[in-house]
Amino acid sequence: MKNGKGIPKPPAADATPAAGEKPGVAAQPGAGRAGVEEARRRLALVLSELNKRIVGREAENKLILTTVVAKENIAVIGPPGTAKSYTFDILAKLLSCTYRRYLMTRFTTDVEVIGPYDIPLFVREGVLVRKLSQLLEADIAHLDEAFKASSAVLNALLSALQERAIYDPITGQVLPVKTKVFIVTSNEVPREEELQALYDRFPVRVWVDYLYKSRGDETYKLALEARWLLDSNVQPVASWSDVETLNAFSRALLQSVFPALEKKSFIDIYADSVLSLVASLRAQGIVVSDRTIIEKLPKLVAARCAMDGVNVEVLYNAVIDILPHLGRDAEESKRIEKAMLEQMGEVKRLHDKLEEARAKYFSGALNEAKKLLEDLLTEDVEKFRNRPFIAKRASAIMAEARALYEKIERHLSIIESEREGV
């Protein structure tokens, strides 16, 4: 369909869940619209402050914060001295949350990690009770070099990581674990068979390297300034309640529908965007597990939408950003990323045009932004229809471009009216 200016008009992409469209699902769940927006604003500040201090890792920092909002476990893997632990030390301070870190070795005992038995109580009353350690009662628990721990410790941790519970074989107690997010940092991916069950409990993997390898020498000056010129006394800019607000919102999104998108559900849109992409990856020999598609990736994509806004552009970008980090190792992650980039092709050019127009709009160059969008909106996206994932991605970009174009036209119309009034 075309408007009066000959520019194709795709359906609107911006959408929020509709109240009453599904039983128990509201337009803005949890803290309400204002609460969600305020939590979103504060977590954006967290990300901004984190990026100032952990330089050159903007994408990794955003993935880490997305994983925290989703309350998923995450592994950060890279050589020593790459700010793995430092990143979480800073993040915990910015979030003002309870955070415990424990360096694990093959000599670490399960009592150190899980917690001690209450011996005085046993002596007084003959009742043996285990008390959980602070590590298992924190908002975020950081298991530094967990893959080096003994099998006894690892076996005890498996249920804590998956079920958030400890099954004590001595007392028969089932101890609920209060920890919301578990982090493991390691110098390498574990290869031993007996460690694979533990490794699988950390579905999101972030790969870091030295800055000169991953970002270039010019990043070092920024890193030096961040380390020595910024105030070392990191102040909170958010709280754990903000994480809880966006987590509740993201979970409600998974059950929501979108009137602006023909009353499609979040799951409909997610499936449309993911399944064709996964099929193409599998055709190239890249296996994406059912657990990843059904359980892990939807939670992470919903968390990203809770952070960045609920629209198709954000959802598609989240899939592209997150899916490579669900690979088994860095090599598989790169294969997934390469396969997706090969598919993106010309769509990336459309995305770059939209981002350039956005930059012009925010700088106040409305006429320049309008011209860029006019050029973009005349692009023929029908040529992508035989590639479903790409077609949907292109349609989302065009919908975002249309919404921005109409906003600019309204602004220009107001400016013109004011001039005529003068």
URNORZI-V718647 format. One record per helix or strand of 3 or more residues. SS is the DSSP state (h for helix, s for strand). FROM is the first residue (numbers start at 1). TO is the last residue. Records with the same first field share a line. If there is no record, write none. Layout:
# URNORZI-V718647
SS: FROM-TO / FROM-TO
This chain:
# URNORZI-V718647
h: 32-53 / 58-70 / 84-95 / 110-114 / 119-125 / 134-137 / 146-148 / 151-163 / 193-200 / 211-214 / 219-228 / 240-253 / 259-261 / 266-283 / 290-308 / 312-326 / 330-344 / 346-362 / 366-377 / 381-384 / 388-421
s: 74-77 / 99-103 / 140-144 / 165-167 / 174-176 / 181-186 / 204-207
